[in-house]
């Protein structure tokens, strides 16, 4: 792979161990890895001029449901709490197939890339009409993002006391068999890998206690990470108390779902004891502030989590409950919500950006990402701060206060995915047309 040089960055937020901020610095990427950082570097490869720009690590998305991109702003679900929202959308999702999964993932990943995201997880937990995790992996390979898909599942339908319709649940033996299949086919544990696969039963209200336990055993046998939803809102906590006789954090701990190889989505309603448990066990959290606002779930205690030492990253969640997949907007919302709950000094713009970069990479077990330092992967976002969004800004590096919300350039493994604000790996107008066509068909 040829070298690539980012030259004379106006302001570089490295997110390294010292949180250095550099002026007029160059970054040399060789074979997908950051080889040098300094001034006056040279190369025989491509040069990207970054004068007057803010340069950050590529952003990291720790929770998404890419299949939901085709179901934004669905009537009947726009003003519902979590359980009512799910009941509205399950019948629509049951009509998906491989084409819907792939195109929805293409659209969602394209939107993420344009917002400066270089690494995204995904939680796909329903597989109607022949759909497979492979469909979303193919989309990520087309876009060129680093990808951490998780093989989700639902096994307890309405007739057995669960929330999803029976038509969308799977046999538990088949779920575990397919987890093994996709891990063996796609998971790459090596440094710098573009695809890692996780195991991700959907939630305590859609899978059995036995599947949660067996999934944890399988994941640890295979050496992959584990992901699920937890303590998302009051309904979620009430279900745990009524069905399991304990709060969600205790339920997770009893079944082996705590540890540095586990991250939970949302955790809006964790109490002090659960926060202490997650901190002690280094269990990660994917904070999804926009979705939490949209569904009226509440404000997650991120300040308390961070102060206790819980690893926290950001997630856009699905576009059926967020309606956008922009990690800059997500980071800004995280900052604002902590200020609403805890005061204007509760979270700085730089700390929120840290959640969106280094924080998310740590949650996903990727210390090779989320920072600009020698030896890290060449995943870098460049932000043009010469536009109207930043006009008059005294501190362009406070990116979340004065924009922009779209990256000028995005590099993943040293390869350009976004150039001058345009996606260069796929035909974006075609993806948009295909997504709209499929959404119209679903709406009939």
C-alpha positions as CSV (number, residue, x, y, z in Angstrom):
1,X,0.0,0.0,0.0
2,X,1.5,3.4,-0.9
3,X,2.2,6.1,1.6
4,X,-0.1,9.0,2.3
5,X,0.8,12.3,4.0
6,X,-1.6,14.7,5.8
7,X,0.3,18.0,5.6
8,X,0.2,20.9,8.1
9,X,-3.0,20.3,10.0
10,X,-4.3,23.5,11.4
11,X,-5.1,21.9,14.7
12,X,-4.8,18.2,15.5
13,X,-6.6,16.5,18.4
14,X,-4.6,13.3,18.8
15,X,-6.5,11.7,21.7
16,X,-3.2,10.0,22.6
17,X,-2.4,9.1,26.2
18,X,-1.4,12.7,26.8
19,X,-4.3,14.2,24.8
20,X,-1.8,16.3,22.9
21,X,-3.1,19.0,20.6
22,X,-0.7,19.9,17.8
23,X,-0.5,22.8,15.4
24,X,0.8,22.6,11.8
25,X,1.6,18.9,12.2
26,X,2.0,16.3,9.5
27,X,0.9,12.7,9.7
28,X,2.5,10.0,7.6
29,X,0.6,6.8,7.0
30,X,2.4,3.8,5.7
31,X,0.8,0.3,5.0
32,X,-2.4,1.5,6.8
33,X,-0.5,2.5,10.0
34,X,0.6,5.9,11.3
35,X,4.3,5.8,10.8
36,X,5.4,9.4,11.8
37,X,3.9,12.5,13.3
38,X,5.9,15.8,13.1
39,X,6.6,18.9,11.0
40,X,8.1,19.0,7.5
41,X,7.6,15.3,6.8
42,X,7.9,14.1,3.2
43,X,6.6,11.3,1.0
44,X,6.6,9.9,-2.5
45,X,2.9,9.1,-2.1
46,X,-0.3,11.1,-2.0
47,X,-0.4,14.4,-0.1
48,X,-3.6,15.8,1.5
49,X,-3.3,19.4,2.5
50,X,-4.9,20.2,5.9
51,X,-4.0,23.8,6.4
52,X,-6.7,25.5,8.4
53,X,-8.4,22.2,9.1
54,X,-9.1,20.4,12.4
55,X,-7.8,16.8,12.3
56,X,-9.1,14.1,14.6
57,X,-9.1,10.3,14.8
58,X,-11.8,8.7,12.9
59,X,-15.0,8.5,15.0
60,X,-16.2,5.2,16.4
61,X,-19.8,4.1,16.6
62,X,-20.4,1.5,19.3
63,X,-24.1,0.7,18.6
64,X,-26.3,0.7,15.5
65,X,-29.1,-1.2,13.9
66,X,-28.2,-0.6,10.2
67,X,-31.3,-2.4,8.9
68,X,-33.5,0.3,10.4
69,X,-32.3,3.0,7.9
70,X,-35.2,2.1,5.7
71,X,-37.7,2.8,8.4
72,X,-37.1,6.4,9.5
73,X,-39.9,8.6,10.7
74,X,-42.5,5.8,10.5
75,X,-46.0,7.0,11.4
76,X,-47.3,5.3,14.6
77,X,-43.8,5.0,16.0
78,X,-42.8,8.6,16.0
79,X,-44.2,9.4,19.5
80,X,-44.1,6.0,21.2
81,X,-42.0,4.7,24.1
82,X,-39.6,1.8,23.5
83,X,-42.1,-1.1,23.7
84,X,-44.8,0.6,21.8
85,X,-42.3,1.7,19.2
86,X,-41.1,-1.9,18.7
87,X,-44.6,-3.3,18.4
88,X,-45.2,-0.8,15.6
89,X,-42.1,-1.6,13.7
90,X,-41.8,-5.4,14.1
91,X,-44.4,-6.2,11.4
92,X,-42.6,-3.9,8.9
93,X,-39.2,-5.4,9.7
94,X,-40.7,-8.9,9.2
95,X,-41.0,-8.1,5.5
96,X,-37.3,-7.5,5.0
97,X,-35.0,-9.8,3.1
98,X,-31.4,-9.8,1.9
99,X,-31.8,-6.8,-0.5
100,X,-33.4,-4.6,2.2
101,X,-30.6,-5.6,4.7
102,X,-27.8,-4.7,2.3
103,X,-29.2,-1.5,0.9
104,X,-30.2,-0.2,4.4
105,X,-26.7,-1.0,5.7
106,X,-25.1,0.8,2.7
107,X,-27.2,3.9,3.3
108,X,-26.5,3.9,7.1
109,X,-22.8,3.3,6.7
110,X,-22.5,6.0,4.0
111,X,-24.1,8.5,6.4
112,X,-21.7,7.5,9.1
113,X,-18.7,7.9,6.9
114,X,-19.8,11.4,5.9
115,X,-19.9,12.3,9.6
116,X,-16.3,11.2,10.0
117,X,-16.9,7.6,11.4
118,X,-14.2,5.1,10.5
119,X,-15.3,2.2,12.7
120,X,-18.8,1.0,13.4
121,X,-20.4,-1.8,15.2
122,X,-23.8,-3.2,14.2
123,X,-26.4,-5.2,16.1
124,X,-28.5,-7.2,13.7
125,X,-31.0,-9.4,15.7
126,X,-33.7,-10.4,13.2
127,X,-33.2,-12.4,10.0
128,X,-36.5,-12.7,8.1
129,X,-36.9,-14.1,4.6
130,X,-33.4,-15.4,4.1
131,X,-31.5,-12.3,5.4
132,X,-28.1,-13.0,6.9
133,X,-25.4,-11.1,8.8
134,X,-23.4,-11.5,5.6
135,X,-25.6,-8.9,3.8
136,X,-24.4,-6.1,6.1
137,X,-20.8,-7.3,6.0
138,X,-20.9,-7.0,2.2
139,X,-22.2,-3.5,2.6
140,X,-19.4,-2.5,4.9
141,X,-16.8,-3.9,2.6
142,X,-18.3,-1.8,-0.3
143,X,-18.2,1.4,1.7
144,X,-14.7,0.7,3.2
145,X,-15.4,1.2,6.9
146,X,-13.9,-0.9,9.6
147,X,-16.7,-3.0,10.9
148,X,-17.7,-4.9,14.1
149,X,-21.0,-6.6,13.3
150,X,-22.7,-8.7,15.9
151,X,-24.8,-11.8,15.4
152,X,-27.9,-10.8,17.3
153,X,-31.0,-12.9,18.0
154,X,-34.5,-13.1,19.4
155,X,-35.8,-16.4,20.7
156,X,-38.8,-15.6,23.0
157,X,-41.9,-14.5,21.0
158,X,-45.2,-13.1,22.2
159,X,-46.7,-16.5,22.8
160,X,-44.0,-17.3,25.3
161,X,-44.2,-13.9,27.1
162,X,-41.6,-12.0,25.0
163,X,-42.1,-8.8,23.1
164,X,-41.4,-9.7,19.5
165,X,-43.9,-11.5,17.3
166,X,-43.4,-15.3,17.0
167,X,-42.6,-14.9,13.3
168,X,-39.4,-13.0,14.1
169,X,-37.8,-15.4,16.6
170,X,-35.4,-18.3,15.9
171,X,-34.7,-21.6,17.5
172,X,-31.9,-21.3,20.0
173,X,-29.9,-24.1,18.6
174,X,-30.0,-22.5,15.1
175,X,-28.9,-19.2,16.6
176,X,-25.8,-20.6,18.2
177,X,-25.0,-22.6,15.1
178,X,-25.1,-19.5,12.9
179,X,-23.0,-17.6,15.5
180,X,-20.3,-20.2,15.0
181,X,-20.7,-20.0,11.2
182,X,-20.3,-16.2,10.9
183,X,-17.4,-16.1,13.4
184,X,-15.6,-18.8,11.5
185,X,-16.2,-17.1,8.2
186,X,-15.5,-13.5,9.0
187,X,-13.9,-12.8,12.4
188,X,-10.4,-11.5,12.2
189,X,-8.7,-11.0,15.6
190,X,-5.4,-9.6,14.2
191,X,-4.2,-6.1,14.7
192,X,-5.7,-3.7,12.2
193,X,-8.4,-6.1,11.2
194,X,-11.3,-4.7,9.1
195,X,-13.9,-7.1,10.4
196,X,-14.5,-8.5,13.9
197,X,-17.7,-10.4,14.8
198,X,-19.5,-10.3,18.1
199,X,-22.3,-12.4,19.7
200,X,-25.4,-10.3,20.7
201,X,-28.7,-11.7,21.9
202,X,-31.1,-8.8,21.5
203,X,-32.3,-8.1,25.1
204,X,-33.5,-9.7,28.3
205,X,-37.1,-9.3,27.1
206,X,-36.6,-11.2,23.8
207,X,-34.3,-14.1,24.6
208,X,-34.2,-16.8,27.3
209,X,-31.9,-16.9,30.3
210,X,-30.4,-20.1,28.8
211,X,-29.5,-18.4,25.5
212,X,-27.9,-15.5,27.3
213,X,-25.7,-18.0,29.3
214,X,-24.9,-20.2,26.3
215,X,-24.1,-17.2,24.1
216,X,-21.6,-16.0,26.7
217,X,-20.0,-19.4,26.8
218,X,-19.8,-19.6,23.0
219,X,-18.3,-16.0,22.7
220,X,-15.6,-16.7,25.2
221,X,-14.8,-20.0,23.7
222,X,-14.4,-18.3,20.3
223,X,-12.6,-15.2,21.8
224,X,-15.1,-12.7,20.5
225,X,-16.9,-9.8,22.3
226,X,-20.5,-9.8,23.6
227,X,-23.2,-7.2,23.2
228,X,-26.8,-6.6,24.2
229,X,-29.3,-4.0,25.3
230,X,-29.6,-3.3,29.0
231,X,-31.6,-1.0,31.3
232,X,-32.8,1.2,28.4
233,X,-35.8,2.7,30.1
234,X,-38.2,2.2,33.0
235,X,-40.2,-0.5,31.2
236,X,-37.0,-2.4,30.7
237,X,-36.1,-2.3,34.4
238,X,-39.7,-3.2,35.4
239,X,-39.6,-6.3,33.1
240,X,-36.3,-7.4,34.7
241,X,-37.7,-7.0,38.2
242,X,-41.0,-8.9,37.4
243,X,-39.5,-11.7,35.3
244,X,-36.1,-12.2,36.9
245,X,-36.5,-10.8,40.4
246,X,-33.5,-8.5,40.1
247,X,-32.3,-5.4,38.4
248,X,-30.7,-5.6,34.9
249,X,-27.1,-5.2,36.1
250,X,-27.5,-8.2,38.5
251,X,-29.2,-10.2,35.8
252,X,-26.2,-9.5,33.5
253,X,-23.7,-10.4,36.1
254,X,-25.4,-13.7,37.0
255,X,-25.3,-14.9,33.4
256,X,-21.7,-14.0,32.7
257,X,-22.4,-10.7,30.9
258,X,-19.9,-8.5,32.6
259,X,-16.2,-8.0,31.8
260,X,-13.9,-6.2,29.4
261,X,-15.2,-8.4,26.5
262,X,-18.8,-7.1,27.1
263,X,-20.5,-3.9,26.1
264,X,-24.1,-3.0,26.8
265,X,-26.2,-0.5,24.8
266,X,-28.0,2.4,26.5
267,X,-27.8,1.7,30.3
268,X,-30.0,4.8,30.9
269,X,-31.3,3.4,34.1
270,X,-28.2,1.9,35.8
271,X,-28.2,2.7,39.5
272,X,-25.1,3.4,41.7
273,X,-24.5,-0.3,42.5
274,X,-24.7,-1.3,38.8
275,X,-22.3,1.5,37.8
276,X,-19.8,0.3,40.4
277,X,-20.2,-3.2,39.1
278,X,-19.5,-2.1,35.5
279,X,-16.5,0.0,36.6
280,X,-15.0,-2.9,38.7
281,X,-15.5,-5.4,35.9
282,X,-14.5,-3.0,33.0
283,X,-17.9,-3.6,31.3
284,X,-18.4,-1.2,28.5
285,X,-21.4,1.0,27.7
286,X,-22.6,2.3,24.3
287,X,-24.3,5.7,25.1
288,X,-27.0,6.6,22.5
289,X,-28.2,10.1,23.6
290,X,-30.3,11.0,20.5
291,X,-32.3,7.7,20.5
292,X,-32.7,8.0,24.3
293,X,-34.3,11.5,23.8
294,X,-36.4,10.4,20.8
295,X,-37.9,7.5,22.7
296,X,-38.2,9.4,26.0
297,X,-36.0,6.9,27.8
298,X,-34.2,9.5,29.9
299,X,-30.6,10.8,30.4
300,X,-28.0,8.1,31.0
301,X,-25.7,8.8,34.0
302,X,-22.6,9.2,31.8
303,X,-20.9,11.6,34.1
304,X,-21.3,9.2,37.0
305,X,-20.1,6.3,34.8
306,X,-17.0,8.2,33.6
307,X,-16.1,9.3,37.1
308,X,-16.4,5.7,38.3
309,X,-14.2,4.4,35.5
310,X,-16.8,2.7,33.3
311,X,-15.6,2.5,29.7
312,X,-18.1,4.6,27.6
313,X,-18.4,5.1,23.9
314,X,-21.1,6.6,21.7
315,X,-23.7,4.9,19.4
316,X,-26.1,6.4,17.0
317,X,-28.6,3.5,17.5
318,X,-30.9,2.6,14.7
319,X,-32.2,5.2,12.3
320,X,-35.8,4.2,13.2
321,X,-35.3,5.7,16.7
322,X,-32.7,8.3,16.0
323,X,-33.6,9.2,12.4
324,X,-30.0,10.2,11.7
325,X,-26.6,8.4,11.8
326,X,-24.3,11.3,12.4
327,X,-21.7,10.8,15.1
328,X,-20.8,14.5,15.5
329,X,-24.5,15.2,16.3
330,X,-24.4,12.3,18.7
331,X,-21.4,13.6,20.5
332,X,-22.8,17.1,20.8
333,X,-26.1,15.7,22.2
334,X,-24.1,13.6,24.8
335,X,-22.3,16.8,25.9
336,X,-25.5,18.8,26.1
337,X,-27.5,16.2,28.0
338,X,-24.8,15.9,30.7
339,X,-24.9,19.7,31.1
340,X,-28.7,19.6,31.4
341,X,-28.5,17.1,34.1
342,X,-25.3,18.1,35.9
343,X,-24.4,21.7,35.0
344,X,-22.6,23.6,32.3
345,X,-19.2,22.2,33.3
346,X,-20.3,18.6,33.4
347,X,-18.8,17.7,30.0
348,X,-16.6,19.7,27.7
349,X,-16.6,19.5,23.9
350,X,-13.2,17.8,24.0
351,X,-14.4,15.1,26.5
352,X,-17.4,14.4,24.3
353,X,-15.2,14.1,21.3
354,X,-13.0,11.7,23.3
355,X,-16.1,9.5,23.9
356,X,-16.7,9.5,20.1
357,X,-13.1,8.4,19.3
358,X,-10.8,6.9,21.9
359,X,-13.7,6.0,24.2
360,X,-15.6,4.0,21.6
361,X,-12.4,2.3,20.4
362,X,-11.7,1.1,23.9
363,X,-15.3,-0.2,24.4
364,X,-14.9,-2.2,21.2
365,X,-11.5,-3.6,22.2
366,X,-9.6,-1.7,19.6
367,X,-6.7,0.2,21.2
368,X,-5.2,0.4,17.7
369,X,-8.0,2.8,16.7
370,X,-9.5,6.1,18.0
371,X,-6.3,8.0,18.4
372,X,-3.6,9.6,16.3
373,X,-0.2,8.2,17.4
374,X,2.6,6.2,15.9
375,X,1.6,2.6,15.6
376,X,-2.2,3.3,15.5
377,X,-4.2,2.6,12.4
378,X,-4.5,5.2,9.7
379,X,-8.1,6.1,10.5
380,X,-8.3,9.9,10.4
381,X,-11.0,12.5,9.8
382,X,-10.3,16.0,8.5
383,X,-12.8,18.8,9.2
384,X,-12.9,22.0,7.1
385,X,-13.5,24.9,9.6
386,X,-13.5,27.6,7.0
387,X,-17.3,27.5,6.4
388,X,-20.2,29.4,7.9
389,X,-20.6,26.8,10.7
390,X,-17.3,27.9,12.2
391,X,-17.3,31.5,11.2
392,X,-16.3,33.6,14.3
393,X,-15.2,30.6,16.3
394,X,-12.3,31.4,18.6
395,X,-11.5,27.7,19.2
396,X,-12.2,25.6,16.0
397,X,-10.9,22.5,17.9
398,X,-14.0,22.8,20.1
399,X,-15.6,21.0,17.1
400,X,-18.9,20.1,18.8
401,X,-19.6,23.7,19.8
402,X,-19.4,25.3,16.3
403,X,-19.4,22.6,13.7
404,X,-19.1,21.4,11.0
405,X,-21.1,18.2,11.3
406,X,-19.7,16.5,8.2
407,X,-16.1,15.6,7.5
408,X,-14.2,17.0,4.5
409,X,-12.1,13.9,4.3
410,X,-12.1,10.4,5.9
411,X,-9.3,7.9,5.8
412,X,-9.7,4.3,6.9
413,X,-6.6,2.1,7.0
414,X,-4.9,4.9,5.1
415,X,-7.4,4.7,2.2
416,X,-9.6,7.7,1.4
417,X,-13.3,6.9,1.8
418,X,-14.5,10.5,1.8
419,X,-12.8,13.2,-0.3
420,X,-13.8,16.9,-0.3
421,X,-17.1,15.9,1.4
422,X,-18.0,13.2,-1.1
423,X,-18.1,9.5,-0.7
424,X,-15.7,8.0,-3.2
425,X,-16.2,4.2,-2.7
426,X,-19.8,3.8,-3.8
427,X,-22.3,5.6,-6.0
428,X,-24.2,7.5,-3.3
429,X,-27.1,8.8,-5.5
430,X,-27.8,5.3,-6.6
431,X,-27.8,4.0,-2.9
432,X,-30.2,6.8,-2.0
433,X,-32.5,5.9,-4.9
434,X,-32.4,2.2,-4.0
435,X,-33.1,3.0,-0.3
436,X,-36.1,5.2,-1.2
437,X,-37.5,2.6,-3.6
438,X,-37.4,-0.1,-1.0
439,X,-38.8,2.1,1.7
440,X,-41.8,3.0,-0.6
441,X,-42.3,-0.7,-1.2
442,X,-42.4,-1.4,2.5
443,X,-44.9,1.4,3.1
444,X,-47.5,-0.1,0.8
